[in-house]
Amino acid sequence: MKWEGHETSRNVEDRRGSPGGGRAPRLGGGKGIGLGTIVIALVAGWLFGINPMTVLGLLSGGDTGAPMAQQAPASTGQPQDREGQFVATVLRDTELVWQQQFQAGGSRYQEPTLVLFRGATPTACGTGQSAMGPFYCPGDGKVYIDLEFFETLSSRLGAPGDFAQAYVVAHEVGHHIQNLMGITAKVDAMRGRVSQAQMNALSVRVELQADCLAGVWAHHSQRGKGWLERGDIDEALRAAAQIGDDTLQRASQGRVVPESFTHGTAEQRMTWFKRGLDGGRIDGCNTFEGR
């Protein structure tokens, strides 16, 4: 992916130098979280996408955390390290693509903010932990990323490559699109009104739609910049496959339990990303009616 030298976004809060931005605090009244729990929470929190603050609390038996009024200070200026500049470049391109798409539909795109942090950080959805992986908080319209996740994505989840990382950013921005379109609120309104199995099925549709929207971005991004290289699309597809429910369950417990799926199978995730990539249309991403 030929990303160097392109415009970077100004909508980046680099909190990595803020107080409390180092080691993540222990949860559950001092109860430690083992490596296995962290990996499970990291994957589950990232894939669920919307308000994953309960993941580590549930796994550790601790408090899930309440919204925090005090926000961590944001640094001014742009990230100076290579990884920070990369995500700022990808974010800027999502801004340009979605500005065009929303304008074509007769509306105005509200750009999200991307927060870089280490360890833990306050959000409108509660305390964000790096072990949750990248996530989007609809309460403040921000995407949160601890960049150490990219090493985990490569070494532990088996999905290396810069476009795999770009897919992560685009997927979380996809949740922002859902929030702007009112989809997030409609799905959240169903909680408590439908069964857990039905809620799981809705969660799958939410995640697959975010994958498709990431594909729509990739379609228009490549048409505008031509910055993708041989193998880049395969990197994104491999990332989508590696975080499919069936792939994760087979690796962690040796069997697949379809009724517990909340993210979609490897095949579904690849299919919907590819559908967005090939078609480049938001209306082609109606996962709530499509198969």
N, C-alpha and C positions, 0 to 999 in steps of 0.2 A: 504494500500500500504506500503510494508516494505522497505522504502527508506533509513532509517538511516544506516550509516556506509558504504555507497557506495561512489565511487569516485565522486568528484565534478569537474566541468569545470573550466578552467582557463580563459575562454573567457567571463568573467563577469566584467562589469564596474559598480561599486557601486557609483552612484552620489548622494546618499541620504544625504550625509553630505556636498555637494557642496553649495557655495553661490547661492541663488536663488532657492534652492531645497525645499523650504517650501511651503507656501500658493501659489496657482496658481494665476497669475495676472488676473485682470479683462480684458475683451475683448471689442472691439467695442467702443473705445474711452471713456472708463469708464462705459459703459453700463453693468449693472450686469446681471448675468445669473441665473435664478431660478433653484430650485431643479429639477423640471420636465424637463427643458431643458438639465440639466446636465445628467440626467438618459438617455434621448433620445440620446444625443450625445455620451455618453459612449457606449451604445449598438451599435449604428450605426457605430461609429468609429472603434470599435473592429471588428465587423462582416465584414465591407467592406475590412479591412485587408491591403490594399495597399494605402499608402499616404492618410490617413483620415484627413489631416490637415484642410481641408475646412469645416468640419462638424460644429464645434462651431462657426466659422466665419459666415457661412450661417445662422445658427439658431439665432445668436445674431445681425446680420446685420453689423458685423465688418469686418476688414481686415483678409484675410485668412493666411497672413504671407508669407514672402519670405525666401528662403534658407539662412541659417546663416553660415558665414564663421568661426566664433569663436565657438569652441566646449567646453562644460563644462569639467572641470578636472575630470579624472577618479581616483578613489582611487586604491591603490595597495592592493594586498592580496585578500582573500576571504571574502564574507559576513559572519558575525559572528552570526547573528540572525537566528532563526529556519526557518523562511519563506525564507530568502535569501539563506540559505544552501539547502533548498528544491528545489528551482528553479535551482540552480547551479547543483544539483544532476540530475534533470530531463534533463537539457540541456546537461550534459555530456553523458547521455545515448543516447540522440538523435544523438550526435556526433558519438558515437561508432556504432550505427545502420546504419546511413547514410554513414559513411565511408565504411562499409562492402558492402552496396548496390551499391554505386557508383563504388567501386573497382570491384565488380562482373560484372558491366556493362562496364568495361574498362576505367573508368575515375576517377578523383580525386575529393574528396569532399572538398569544401572550407567552413570551419566552420564559422557560424555567431557569432556575439557578442551579448550578452544580456545585456541591460542597465537597471539598477534599478534606479528609480528616484522618487522624490516627487514633486507634484505640476506642474512643467513645466521644460522642458529641451530643448536645441537646438539640432536639427537633420539636416541631409542633405535634409530633406523634409519640413523643416520649424520648427516652435516652436511646440514641442509636449506638450500636456496638459494631465494631469491625467484624466480629465473628458472624454477624448477620449477612455479610456480603453487601453488594450494592443494593439500594432500595430507593423507592420514590415515596415521599410523604405528601399526600394530597392536602394535608392541613396547611402547609406553607408553600406548596408548589415547588419543592426542591428535590433534586436527585442527590443522594449521598453515596460517596465512594471512598473507601480506604484502598489506596492503590496497591496494597499488598495482596489484594484479592486476585490481581492479574497473575501473580506468581502461583497462587493456588489453582487458578483456572488452567494454567499450563502444566504444572508439575503433578497436581493431585487429581484434577478432573480430566486430564488428557486432552486439553483443547488449547494448544499454543497458537501464537500468531497475532499480529497487530489487528487484523480485521476481526478476529474472534473478540478482541477487546472492544473494538468499535461497535460490534454487535451488542455487547453488554450495555454500552452507553445508549445506543439507539433503542434497545428494548425498554430501558427505564424511561427514556423520553416518550416511548410509546404509551406508557402508563400516564404520562402527563397529558398526552393527546386525549386519552380516554377520560381523564378528569375534566378537561376543557369541554368535551362533547357531552358531559353529563352521564356517561356510562358508569363511572366509578360510584356515583351517588345512587344510581338505580340498583346496582348490584349490592351495595352495602345496605340498602333499604330492605333487601330480601332476608337479611340475617334475622333469625328468630321466627321468620314467617314460613320457612320451608325446612325440610329435613336436612340432616347433615349430608346425606348422599346427594341431594339436590344442590346444596351449597357447594359441595366439592365439584360438581359438574359445572356450575357457574364459574368457579375459580379457574377451571381448565379453560373455559371459553375466554376469560379475561386474559390469561397468559398467552393463549394462542393468538389472540388479536394483537397483543403487544409484539409478538414475533412477526406477525404479518405487517404491522406498521413499521417495524424495523426494516423489513424487506422493501416496503414502499420507499422509505428513505434511501436505501441502498440503490434502488432503481434510478431515482432522480439524481442522487449524488454522483453516480457513475456517468450519467448522461451529461451532467454539468461540468465535471472535473476530469473524468477519465483517469482517475488516480488508482483504480484497482489493478492489481497485477495477477498473473497466473497463480492460481491456488488460493487467492483471497476468499472467494465465495466458498470454497471447500472448507476453509477455516471456520467460517460462520456456521456452515451446516454441521460441521463436526461438533462445535460448541453446543448447538441446538440438540444434537443427538445425545451428547454426553450428559445433558441435564434433563432428559426425558424421564418421566416417572418410572417406566419399566426398566430403563437402564440403571437408575439409581437403586431401585428396590432389588433388582437382581444382584447388583454388586454388594449391597449392604446386608441382605437377608437371604439371598439365594432363591427367592421366589417372588412372583409378581402378584399383587393384590389390586386388580383393576378398580374395585369399588372405592379404594382409598386414594385414587389419583386426584391430584389438585392442580397439576401443571400440564398434563398431556404426555402422550408417549413420544418416544424419539421420532417415530415416523410422522406423527401429527405436527410436532414442532418444526421439523424440517419442511414438511409440506406447506405449512402456512407461511413460513419465512419465504420459501420459494414462490408461493403464490403472490405475495406482495412484491417480491423482486421482479417477477415476470410481468405482472400487470401494472404496477405502479399506481394503483388507484385505491383510495381510502374505502370506497364503497365495495371493493373486492375483499374487504377484511371483516365481513359480517360473520364472525365465528358463531354467533348466537343462533344463526339459521343454517350455516354451512356445516359440512361434515369434516 
